[in-house]
Amino acid sequence: MEIKRFRNKYNLELIPASHENIILGNLVWDPIIGKPKFDHPGMSEHIYNAFLDASIISRENWMKGIKELHKEKIKYAHLADIVINMEANVVSTLENPVITELQESFELKKVSQFHFGRLQVKTMSNLNRIRIDNYLEINKKDNWKAYDGRIRRVYMITELYYGSLQLVLSRDFKNELDISLQQTPLKLIETVEFDKSIEYTFDHNKVPFAMRLEKVRAFNG
């Protein structure tokens, strides 16, 4: 599935550069053309960073807000019974840690299918939404210049999706892949062998592959 169809079907964005430090509340620049970006001139890295920079919260409340978002639980997603198929050319651009490690010693073109399964999600709770909404209202009222210049035109992550990366390839390449995997720290959950192919499933290691974005200016608790 290519990126535009993925977005239209699931109302989610693929994360171009996945890593475990991506958390709820991170701010994202979503250009009209191209992939979402986690950095943009003038844009804060996180919504609580923006509040701290605007001097509407203390460093103590900044740390507390970040900590509360970190504590949100990963749960089985409402997409849990769905396997998200991905085209090889899209997967190779995601910079997912599994893909990055794998393609160092194995040619991805030998993989016939990529998909994310066993889907899980981390969602911003209502309590955290209310806190952030309250701070946004204070920001708009007391420091409009900071609000307008740094966060009004950006998006915020309110859901993160995790999935075990599964790939299918011909049994002809099994030995080659097995040797390659010995050179990586990847955690292999299971392999399932079929008549002419074999499926490998890798742990997501709490690294998200997709996110739900909400416009900050339309956000409410």
N, C-alpha and C positions, 0 to 999 in steps of 0.2 A: 504494500500500500504506500503510495507516495504522499508527501507531506500535506498537500492541499486536501486530498481525499480523507486523510486521517483527521485533519482539523474539522472538516465538514461533518464527518460521521460521529465523532466522539466529543466535539466541542473542547478539545484539548490541544495543547501544543507539545510537540516533541522537544525534548531538551537537547540543544545542540552539543553542549559540553557537560556531560553528567559527572557529578562527584558528590560525595557524601556530605559536603559542607553546604549544599543547597538546602535551604530550609523555608518553611512557610514564612511569608512576609517579605521575602526577597523581592526587590523591584526589578522590573524587566522593561527594556525598551523594545517595543514591537513595531518594527518599521513596516511600511506599506508593502515593500518588496524586500524579500530576504528573510533570514532566520532571526528569531528574537535574540536580543543581546543583553548580557548581564552588566554591561558597562556602557555608559554614554556620557558625554560631557555635561557636567552639572547634575547628574542623577546620583542620588545616594544609593548605596549598595542594598540597604534594608530599610523598611518603613520606620523602624525604631531609630535607626541612624539619622533619618530625616528629622524625626521629632527632637532628637538630642541636638542636632546641628541648629535647629530653629529655636533652641533654648526653652522648649515648652515642657521638657521632662528633665529630671536629674539623671546623673550617671547611674544611680542606684535603681531608678525605675526603668532605665534603658536595659540594664542587665536583667532585671526581673522580667521584663517583657520578652526579651530574647529567650530566656530560660523557659518561660511558659510555653512558647511556641515549639521549643525543642522537645518538650514533654508530651506533645500530642502523640497518641498511639497510632501505630500502623495497623490497619484492620483490613479484612478481606473486602475488596471493592465490589461495587454493584456490577462491575464488568467481569466478576470472577469466573463466570462460566464461558467467557469469550476468549478465544485465542486471537491476538492481534498479529496478523501477518504483515511482514515488512519486506520491501524489495531490497535486494543486496546493495544497490547504489545509495539508498537512503540510510540503511544501517551503517554503512561505512563512513558516513558523514556525521554520525551522532557523537562520536568520541566517547562512547560507552566504555568503561574500563575493561569489560570482557572482550569487546571487539578490539580495543587498542592492544591488549595483551596478546590476543589470538593472532592478529594479523602481522605481528612481529616475526612469526615463524611459520605461518600457514597462509596459503592463498585463499582469500575469501571467495573467489570465483568458483572454487570447488564445492562450495556449499549450495545446495539446491533450494533450501527454504530457511528463512529466519522468522521466528515469531516470539512474542512475549506472552507468557502464560502464567497461571497461578497469581493473578493480579491482586495487588493490595493497594491501599490508599491511606494517606495521612491527610486529614481535613482540619482546617482551622475551626475550632469550637466556637459556639455562639458567644461564650464569655470573652474569648480573645477578640472576636469580631466587634463586640460592644466596646471593649477597651480601646481598640484602634480607632473605631468610629468617633468615640469621644475625643481622642487626641486630634483627630483630623478636624473636628469642629473647632477646637481650641486654636489649632494652627491657622485655619481659615480666618478666624475672628481676630486673633492677636498678632499674626505674622503672615499676612497674605502674600507678601513679596516672596518669602521663603517657600510657601506652599505653591504659589503660581510658578515659580522658577524651577523648583526641584522635583515635585511629585505630581502635580495636577495632571500632567499629560502622559504619565507612565502607567504601567500595569503592575499588579501585585499578585504573587503566587498565593492562592488560597487552598489549593489541593496539590498533592504530589502523588504520582503513581509509580509503583514498583512492580516489577515482573521478572520472573526467572527467564533468562534468555535461552531459547531453545533453537537448535539448528539441526537440520537434516542433511545428510550427505550420503553419497553412494558408499557401500561397504568397501569399494575399491580403495577409498582414501582413509579407511579406519586406522590402519597402522601408522600412516603418516601423521594423522591428527593426534593419535595417542602419544607419539613421540614428541610432538610439538607441545602438548599439554604438560609433559614432564618438566618443561623448561619455564613454566609459568606458575604463579601462585593461585591460579583460578580454582574455585571450589566447585567441583563437579558433583551435582546432586544425584543424577542417575543417567544411565544409557538404556535405550530400548531398541532392540534389534528387530528388524523386519526382514523380509525375504531378500530384498536387494538394497536396502538402505538401513541407516542407523540414526537414531535421534539422541542428541546430547542436551542435557538440561543443566544450566549453570545458575548458582545462587546469585541473587541481586545484591547481596551484601549491603543492603540499605542504601543503595544508589538508585535514585529515581530516573526513569526514562521519559516521563511525560508530566505535564503540569496543567492546572487550570488557572487561567489568568482572569483577573477582574480589573476594570479601569478604576484607578484610585478616585477619580472625580465622581464616579457613580457608586462607589462602595458605601454600604451601610451595614449596621450591626443587626 
